[in-house]
Amino acid sequence: MEYVEPIRDRCKIEAMKRYLKGKNLRDYVLFTLGINSGLRISDLLQLQITDIFDQKGKVKDRLELKEQKTGKTKEFPIAPPARKALEEYISAKQPDHWLFPSRKSAGPLDRRQAWRILSEAAAAVGIPGRIGTHTLRKTFGYWAFKQGVDITRIQKLLNHSSPGITLAYIGITKDELDAVYINLNL
């Protein structure tokens, strides 16, 4: 697996959303839910309609799942942008088993297909660097940090063993850390 980067430019995030929404609503929802949840791609792709929507077809307030990698239960509220995308998605399609169904098989989208979709969209909107499925999770962590969320909270959300691992994971550069010294001005 190649090292990928978070998307560090909000304008590029919005451009990705527009591009993906114009191509395929499923792919737009995958991207939007991914960057607003911090879930691993393996967990995103295994989501089923019943994980997200109640029996009346309404988006649930909270998402609860068992992480494939850790075996831990993860439960969190669905963020407003993801909720909006999911509501649009369900109104445009008939519910079936998988939230992100493959067009080529009876199963869910696979991670190679998801990688192709995200890489193509990133190239189309001019995002530099390596972009892949893990970019969704890293983008979640990066923007949480940029908005002032304590690194130990992000560490816990991402299930990392130390804050240092989380900082490296979300791509906080030496220049960004140096800016703290330069801009503090006490």
Long-range contacts (C-beta under 8 A, 24 or more apart in sequence): 1-134, 2-130, 2-132, 3-130, 4-129, 4-130, 4-131, 4-132, 4-133, 4-134, 4-135, 4-138, 5-129, 5-130, 5-131, 5-135, 5-138, 5-171, 6-135, 6-138, 6-139, 6-141, 6-142, 6-143, 6-170, 6-171, 7-35, 7-122, 7-127, 7-131, 7-135, 7-139, 7-142, 8-142, 8-171, 9-127, 12-125, 12-126, 12-127, 13-139, 15-125, 15-126, 15-127, 16-121, 16-122, 16-125, 16-127, 19-121, 19-124, 19-125, 20-117, 20-121, 23-121, 24-117, 25-88, 25-89, 25-92, 25-93, 26-89, 26-93, 26-100, 26-101, 26-109, 27-117, 27-121, 28-85, 28-89, 29-82, 29-85, 29-86, 29-88, 29-89, 29-99, 29-100, 30-100, 30-109, 30-114, 30-117, 31-118, 31-121, 31-136, 32-81, 32-82, 32-85, 33-82, 33-85, 33-86, 34-133, 34-136, 34-137, 34-139, 34-140, 35-136, 35-139, 35-140, 35-143, 36-78, 36-79, 36-81, 36-82, 36-140, 37-63, 37-76, 37-78, 37-79, 37-82, 37-140, 38-137, 38-140, 38-141, 38-144, 38-157, 38-158, 39-65, 39-74, 39-136, 39-137, 40-67, 40-68, 40-69, 40-134, 40-137, 41-111, 41-114, 41-133, 41-134, 41-136, 41-137, 42-68, 42-69, 42-111, 43-67, 43-68, 43-69, 43-74, 44-100, 44-114, 44-136, 45-100, 45-108, 45-109, 45-110, 45-111, 45-114, 46-108, 47-98, 47-99, 47-100, 47-108, 48-97, 48-98, 48-99, 49-95, 49-96, 49-97, 49-98, 49-99, 51-99, 52-78, 52-86, 52-99, 53-86, 53-90, 53-95, 57-90, 57-95, 59-83, 59-86, 59-87, 59-90, 67-159, 70-159, 72-159, 138-169, 138-170, 138-171, 141-166, 141-169, 141-170, 142-170, 142-171, 142-172, 145-170, 145-172
